[in-house]
């Protein structure tokens, strides 16, 4: 399977209803919870990633995917 990018993670965020004004301001290396993504959005994004990429991400926690860059690395490590 092809590796995902930050753009793919942002697309997942859009699918689960993260507000466009939040998405426009996101930085890849800043913790998501400090950028307007809340503790409800993050599990929804993970669930969308599980479905989209047919993965089991049950071991994923907010500590493992604090930033978009970490999210991308975490997902890519599992799709190889």
C-alpha positions in Angstrom: 0.0 0.0 0.0 1.2 3.5 -0.8 2.3 5.6 2.1 0.0 8.4 3.3 0.9 12.1 3.5 -0.1 15.0 5.7 -2.7 15.9 3.1 -4.3 12.5 3.5 -4.6 13.0 7.2 -6.1 16.4 6.7 -8.6 14.8 4.3 -9.6 12.4 7.1 -10.1 15.4 9.4 -12.5 16.9 6.9 -14.4 13.7 6.6 -15.0 13.5 10.3 -16.2 17.1 10.5 -13.2 19.1 11.9 -14.0 22.7 11.2 -12.4 24.2 8.1 -11.1 27.2 10.0 -9.2 24.8 12.3 -7.9 22.8 9.4 -6.6 25.9 7.6 -4.4 26.8 10.5 -2.9 23.4 11.2 0.9 23.0 11.3 2.4 19.5 10.8 4.8 19.7 13.7 2.6 21.3 16.4 0.5 19.2 18.8 -3.0 18.8 17.4 -4.6 19.3 20.8 -3.0 22.8 20.9 -4.4 23.7 17.5 -8.1 23.2 18.0 -8.4 19.5 17.5 -10.2 18.2 20.6 -10.1 14.9 22.4 -13.3 13.8 20.6 -11.9 14.6 17.1 -8.8 12.5 17.5 -10.5 9.2 18.0 -12.8 9.9 15.1 -9.8 10.6 12.9 -8.2 7.4 14.0 -11.4 5.5 13.3 -11.6 7.0 9.8 -8.0 6.0 9.2 -8.7 2.4 10.3 -11.6 2.2 7.9 -9.8 4.0 5.0 -6.6 2.0 5.2 -8.0 -1.3 6.7 -5.8 -1.1 9.8 -6.2 -1.9 13.5 -5.2 1.2 15.4 -6.5 0.1 18.8 -3.1 0.6 20.3 -2.9 4.2 19.2 -3.3 6.9 21.8 -3.1 10.7 21.7 0.5 10.3 23.2 1.6 8.5 20.0 0.1 10.9 17.5 0.5 14.4 18.9 1.2 16.0 15.6 0.2 15.5 12.0 3.8 14.3 11.2 3.6 11.7 14.0 0.1 10.6 12.7 1.6 10.1 9.3 4.6 8.1 10.6 2.3 6.0 12.9 0.0 5.1 10.0 2.8 4.5 7.5 4.6 2.1 9.9 1.4 0.0 9.9 0.6 -0.1 6.3 4.0 -1.5 5.2 
